[in-house]
Amino acid sequence: MTDSDVAAAIDQYFTRFERAVRDAGAHVDEDTVAELRAHVVDHVGGAGTLADVTRVLAELGTPQGLAGEVGEAGPQRDGAARTGTWSHGRLLGIPYDLRAPSSAREASRWWDPLDRRVLVPKSWGLGWSVNFGALAVRTGAVQPDDEDVPFGAVPPRTVVATLAAPVAAAAAVAALAAVTWRGLPRSVPTKWGLSGEVTKHGRRGPTVLGLVGLAAVPTAVAASIHSRQNPALDRVAASAESLLLATTALSVLAQTVHTARGRSGVWPLWVGRAASVALPFVLLVGVSRVGRTAEQHHDLSTPSMNGPAA
């Protein structure tokens, strides 16, 4: 891998970044772009490889995600604050990010087919989250270059429709809580061992209401992101993340009811955990394929610059 290849990869990223800024109607001054580029070059190092470039750029997020952050921050924000290592980096080998939460950065962690890593740093907090885009590429469900802009060509109605999945899951949690409330004892199981033995109990009220909140609050946040007409990637990722949390809450509540009724096994919990990964994955892949199909139709329907073939 030559130095020119490394430089070309960095140039391509910042070309896409500046284009995304313009598309979003935002503004970024040349000094900020220069600082961001210097940040990448410094972290790649003089003998850096293309893999090093990919790693450093992944920490910044997709060009579209970074453009969204710049747009939210506004020109009055100091560019150094976004690139300073104090706000994000690694602590004892574990990634952390203390920057203000951003729906754009969160979305870029959830769906980035161009990043080959399945586990990527969380957009806020300590640890890793799953990059479903990389998982989809590795399983052959999508190709890295299927879409020019992630979900950018997806019809608006399809984007809005993704919110129905977490809403349905949250409604199921609320319905199960309402139906089973009176039949649950004052102290209910909250944690289980691998063989199904109960390892921890909690009071019925805080436990059940906490699970309802785990489903309802992220769904409400996702609805807020949809209402603000954020980019399609932000909205679809918010739907997928709230679906994961609502499905998790449903599985834990189902296991609580299952055990409280004297039944053995932890199959509701394991089935729910599998669904909490599978359902967001299916949602994201499905929307990506819709976007790919829409882009293909657009490309086929756009007349050639050279006119019809002779």
PEBELLIN-V169705 format. One record per residue. N is the residue number from 1. PHI is phi as a letter, one per 30 degrees, with the letter a starting at -180 (* if undefined). PSI is psi in whole degrees, 0 to 359 (NA if undefined). OMEGA is omega in degrees with one decimal (NA if undefined). Layout:
n phi psi omega
N PHI PSI OMEGA
N PHI PSI OMEGA
This chain:
n phi psi omega
1 * 122 -175.9
2 d 164 177.2
3 d 327 -179.3
4 d 326 177.7
5 d 318 178.8
6 d 313 179.8
7 d 321 179.8
8 d 321 179.2
9 d 320 178.6
10 d 317 179.3
11 d 318 -179.7
12 d 318 179.6
13 d 312 -175.3
14 d 336 171.3
15 d 316 177.5
16 d 324 178.6
17 d 312 -178.7
18 d 324 176.4
19 d 318 179.5
20 d 323 177.1
21 d 315 179.5
22 d 318 -179.5
23 d 328 -179.5
24 d 358 -179.1
25 i 19 -179.4
26 c 182 179.7
27 b 139 174.4
28 b 129 -177.9
29 d 164 -175.9
30 d 328 -180.0
31 d 321 179.6
32 d 317 177.9
33 d 319 179.8
34 d 321 178.8
35 d 319 178.3
36 d 316 179.6
37 d 318 178.8
38 d 323 177.0
39 e 316 -179.6
40 d 312 -178.2
41 d 317 -179.0
42 d 320 -176.9
43 d 336 176.3
44 d 320 179.7
45 i 165 -176.2
46 d 329 -178.4
47 c 26 -176.7
48 d 151 178.0
49 c 175 177.8
50 d 327 177.2
51 d 323 177.2
52 d 319 178.2
53 d 315 179.9
54 e 318 180.0
55 d 313 -177.0
56 d 318 179.4
57 d 327 178.3
58 d 328 178.1
59 d 330 175.3
60 d 336 -176.6
61 j 181 178.4
62 d 158 176.0
63 e 322 179.2
64 d 319 179.1
65 d 317 179.4
66 d 323 177.1
67 d 323 176.9
68 d 320 178.1
69 d 317 179.9
70 d 320 178.7
71 d 321 179.2
72 d 324 -176.7
73 d 322 -179.1
74 i 164 -175.8
75 d 343 -177.1
76 d 346 -179.7
77 d 142 178.9
78 d 124 -178.7
79 e 330 -178.5
80 d 332 -179.7
81 d 332 -179.8
82 d 333 -175.1
83 c 353 -177.8
84 d 138 -176.6
85 d 345 179.4
86 d 330 -174.7
87 d 336 177.4
88 a 148 -177.4
89 l 222 -179.5
90 b 143 177.4
91 b 112 -176.3
92 h 38 178.2
93 i 355 -179.3
94 c 127 -178.8
95 d 147 175.1
96 b 156 177.9
97 b 116 -177.8
98 c 8 176.8
99 d 156 179.6
100 e 136 -179.5
101 e 142 -178.6
102 b 129 179.1
103 d 328 179.4
104 d 315 -180.0
105 d 321 178.0
106 d 317 -179.8
107 d 322 -179.1
108 d 336 175.4
109 d 323 -175.6
110 d 326 -175.8
111 b 100 176.7
112 b 85 -178.3
113 d 341 -179.7
114 d 343 177.2
115 c 122 -174.6
116 d 349 -177.4
117 d 130 175.8
118 d 321 176.9
119 c 122 -178.6
120 b 158 178.5
121 e 142 175.8
122 d 151 178.2
123 d 340 175.4
124 a 133 178.7
125 j 202 -174.2
126 c 132 175.2
127 j 202 -173.8
128 b 159 170.9
129 b 169 -176.3
130 d 130 172.0
131 c 97 -177.5
132 d 337 176.6
133 d 315 177.3
134 d 321 178.3
135 d 320 179.2
136 d 323 178.3
137 d 316 -177.9
138 d 329 179.2
139 d 357 179.4
140 i 10 -179.0
141 d 328 176.5
142 b 169 173.1
143 c 151 -175.9
144 e 326 -175.9
145 c 25 180.0
146 e 323 -177.0
147 b 140 175.6
148 d 314 175.9
149 b 123 -177.2
150 e 118 177.0
151 i 9 -175.8
152 d 331 -178.2
153 c 2 -178.6
154 d 132 178.8
155 e 140 -178.4
156 e 322 -179.5
157 d 324 178.4
158 d 320 177.7
159 d 312 179.9
160 d 322 -177.2
161 d 337 179.8
162 d 338 -179.7
163 d 341 -178.5
164 d 328 -177.4
165 d 307 178.0
166 d 328 177.1
167 d 317 179.2
168 d 319 179.2
169 d 318 178.3
170 d 322 177.7
171 d 323 178.2
172 d 321 177.4
173 d 313 -179.3
174 d 319 -179.2
175 d 317 179.2
176 d 320 178.3
177 d 318 -178.4
178 d 319 -176.5
179 d 324 -172.9
180 c 356 -172.8
181 e 307 -174.8
182 d 335 -178.6
183 d 353 -179.7
184 d 143 177.3
185 d 169 179.7
186 d 327 177.3
187 c 123 -175.4
188 b 152 177.6
189 d 141 -179.8
190 b 341 178.1
191 b 150 -176.3
192 b 152 173.0
193 d 175 -177.8
194 d 328 -178.9
195 d 0 176.5
196 j 356 -179.7
197 d 142 179.8
198 d 128 -179.2
199 c 349 -179.7
200 a 143 176.1
201 c 161 175.9
202 b 166 178.9
203 d 144 -175.4
204 e 310 -175.2
205 e 298 -179.2
206 e 325 -178.2
207 d 307 -176.9
208 d 315 -179.9
209 d 326 176.7
210 d 321 178.3
211 d 322 175.4
212 d 319 177.8
213 d 323 178.7
214 d 329 178.2
215 d 320 -172.1
216 d 317 -174.7
217 d 309 178.2
218 d 327 177.9
219 d 320 176.9
220 d 321 177.1
221 d 317 178.1
222 d 319 178.6
223 d 323 177.8
224 d 319 178.4
225 d 321 176.8
226 d 319 -176.2
227 d 335 -179.8
228 d 1 179.1
229 h 42 174.8
230 d 167 176.4
231 e 153 -175.9
232 e 322 179.8
233 d 316 179.2
234 e 315 -174.6
235 d 317 -179.8
236 d 319 178.1
237 d 321 177.6
238 d 320 176.5
239 d 316 -178.4
240 d 318 -178.8
241 d 318 178.9
242 d 329 175.3
243 d 318 177.8
244 e 314 -177.2
245 d 321 179.3
246 d 321 178.2
247 d 322 176.1
248 d 314 178.7
249 d 319 179.8
250 d 319 -178.8
251 d 320 179.6
252 d 318 178.8
253 d 319 178.3
254 d 321 178.0
255 d 321 177.7
256 d 313 179.0
257 d 318 -180.0
258 e 312 -178.5
259 d 319 -178.9
260 d 335 178.8
261 d 9 174.5
262 i 15 -179.2
263 c 149 -176.4
264 c 166 177.2
265 j 159 179.2
266 b 28 -177.8
267 d 326 177.0
268 d 323 -179.2
269 d 315 -177.6
270 d 321 176.4
271 d 318 179.7
272 d 320 179.1
273 d 320 177.4
274 d 319 179.5
275 d 327 -178.1
276 d 341 174.5
277 c 318 -175.0
278 d 318 -175.4
279 d 312 175.2
280 d 323 178.7
281 d 313 179.9
282 d 319 -179.9
283 d 311 -177.6
284 d 316 179.0
285 d 317 179.6
286 d 315 179.6
287 d 322 178.0
288 d 319 179.6
289 d 324 174.9
290 d 317 178.9
291 d 319 178.6
292 d 315 179.8
293 d 319 179.3
294 d 319 178.1
295 d 320 179.5
296 d 317 178.5
297 d 321 179.3
298 d 318 -179.8
299 d 321 -179.0
300 d 329 -177.1
301 d 349 -179.8
302 d 122 -178.9
303 d 147 177.3
304 d 146 179.1
305 d 336 -177.4
306 c 5 179.9
307 i 178 -178.5
308 d 148 179.1
309 d 147 -179.2
310 d NA NA
